[in-house]
Amino acid sequence: MHRTGELYGQFETLEQQKESAALGMWIFLVTEVLFFGGLFLTYTINRHAFGTAFGVGSNTLDIRLGGGNTVVLILSSLTMAMAVWSAQIGKKQLVSIFLIATLALGSVFLGVKVVEYKQKFDHHLIPGYGFDIRYHSELPAPMDNPVEIAAEKEELEKAFAVDPDINAHAQLYFSLYFGMTGLHALHMIVGAGLLIWLIRGSFHGRFTPQYNTPVEIVGLYWHFVDIVWIYLFPLLYLIDRHR
Amino acid sequence: MSDTPTPDHQLPRTHYLNATYGSGTRSWLLTTDHKRIALLYLGSVTVFFFIGGVFATMIRIHLLTPGGALVTPETYNKLFTMHGVAMIFFFLIPSIPAVLGNFLIPLMIGAKDLAFPKINLLSWYIYIVGGCFVLYSFGTGGLDTGWTFYTPLSSVYSNSAVTPAVIGIFINGFSSILTGLNFIVTIHTMRAPGMTWFRLPLFVWAHYATSLVMILGTPVIAITLLLAGLERMFHLGFFNPALGGDPILFQHLFWFYSHPAVYIMVLPAMGVVSEIIPTFARKPIFGYSFIAGSSIAIAVIGFLVWAHHMFVTGESTYAALTFSFLSYLVAIPSAVKVFNWTSTLYKGSISWDPPMIYALGFIGLFVIGGLTGLSLACLGLDIHIHDTYFVVAHFHYIMVGGAVMGFVGALHFWWPKITGRLYPETLSRAAAVTLFVGFNLTFFPQFILGYLGMPRRYHTYPPEFQVLNVLSTAGASILALGYLLPMAYLAWSMRYGRVAGPNPWPATGLEWKTASPPPTENFDVTPEVTWEPYDFQNRPDLGLAAGAPSLAPAHSDD
């Protein structure tokens, strides 16, 4: 189909084109809800069955990193919304600035995630044959706080008394942790790719009050990915938080 | 194809097949024209149909003797698995939507193309990539888990090439999602002036319902197979009891998609029948809004019945009762359709053109398939016939007797629009009858076998079942002829068939108002719809006034 300016040939008007694009993105987000829905269902069932193990698994996560990341992500949603708004009122430079800010915040989030994953590798908390929920408390690193390690050990002993099979069940928690946050991170990476594409477009001054559909629909996607994290954070980090 | 001699038609000088952008390989592989993408899909689903058909042939030959005539037990497991995977995920699900829906929806609503032509092409490439993964799995050890991929067999114990197959089906899911998304947006935003929701052809309504199932169900099978794949590859134990997981959860998630997937296959075929019946009965369809609404009802209720596949897993009695009741409920909108088609035929001026024979065949086979589905939804009876050939016969009546019959019928109905040419009439009538007879001879004995207790998926059976098995295999060879004949004469007609003209039947839909084959932009001028759907009486442009078959007196209730 030939293209006239920003209007693709299959459409009659720019409004029709915009309406179609927005509807298409909303429907895509519906499919995403169902995609993550399978994981949330798996999580719900297993947390109901193995509450103790999930509490233990949750307490190994670093709430400072997770909480900080939540703030970073909410800020990135703000800058994304500002980018959409700037495009709508025709401030072309502001569009670029806010898009770059969004990309930067998204990258910070992913970077922190790498640090968190690394920690789980070090503590033998990767599901598989080497998984051992007691590894960290039995073999702490020199810089770990001995008081915290003792607390962790005590908690694990209590948990083992309740659920002798806790190693298997905590492994399930970490399967879900890596499955859910990994899929979320993958969506962030796709989002970052889309942002780079938008930033290139914004340098060429492509987005105007008449035509800003790409910024708007990528915005929808970005907000959706943020909302997924808003659910993941309490479900994974705050289950049994008392330390 | 009427009794009166029709004037000779000429093919249009330029159309989508030879349009200005050329006809080389490149212009096909990079096209964004929905009509060309439909033909790309037609070619690729035919390849998978052929592959699945070869496996089916081997299964039927193997079952000629009680001990098994052809392959080892392990190979037999692979044959029925690969037959199911090729046919369900790569033929049936894309067949009508991605080929005919793709071709026809923009034409039927008066649009130049789908809302997202590039995404449409992307969905074909995703299908091809997914298909390559699955073919890789078939070629490197095959697949022996059954098409259902039940865990922990698929995620832990199977020694066959499960991982590439799971990846392939996961990837292919996105093709389905994008097609459904494209259809929904197109139907919402791309309708021509005057094409209101209740003037949409019922084919479009059926595809709207199908697309809802595609976008709501497919993501769930995607995540389910992803989890099973992660379990196999990285020992994340979602479904493996040894790692704390629950294999029944896999079955729930799997059937949450895979039961509605049956409606992805059969709803479009119902849409096809709703187009063919009024055309060859020369009557407005009876109960338009009920047929349209029943498509949506089937899509919605279809999501609430999945656990009827799991009556013997030990699920709670109350859950089983609920799912049994809801399964009965689906019969209501399905029956509404059958009754409305029959009422449309009543006092119609019926002509026995080939598409009509397929449509009538569909109704007969769908009724048998649907009623035996009710037997299976019955809790007490299901314990007896669960996992027997009764189930195999039932779902083949729906998927092959229903969906494939609809697909072949649709190809015959819209072939003149797609290629601009007609096929040999007598031969195609004979092929339709061959298909119907062959199908019944193949699968009806399987109902009896199943009721007598022959389990599905076994490579061997007691000698007393041999007669029925031989009958079934004999039927399968007739069935194969019924498929090969249309493949042959449809291919022949592309070059040598009589030129059809824009509206050979004639039918009332908007797609018949443009040239055959249509121009790349579908319509020279954006059409404006001023008539009601399936109205033959107020349509002088159909040329039915003089000498044509007389209009049937409208039914008093219409």
Interface residues (C-beta under 8 A of the other chain):
Chain A: M1 Y8 G9 Q10 F11 E12 Q16 E19 S20 L23 G24 I27 F28 V30 T31 E32 L34 F35 F36 G37 G38 L39 L41 T42 I45 N46 A49 F50 A53 P127 G128 Y129 D165 A168 H169 Q171 L172 S175 L176 F178 G179
Chain B: T32 D33 A111 K112 D113 L114 A115 F116 P117 I119 I177 L181 N182 I184 V185 T186 H188 T189 M190 I215 L216 G217 T218 P219 V220 A222 I223 T224 L227 L230 F234 H235 L236 G237 F238 A242 L243 G244 G245 D246 L249 L253 E521 T526
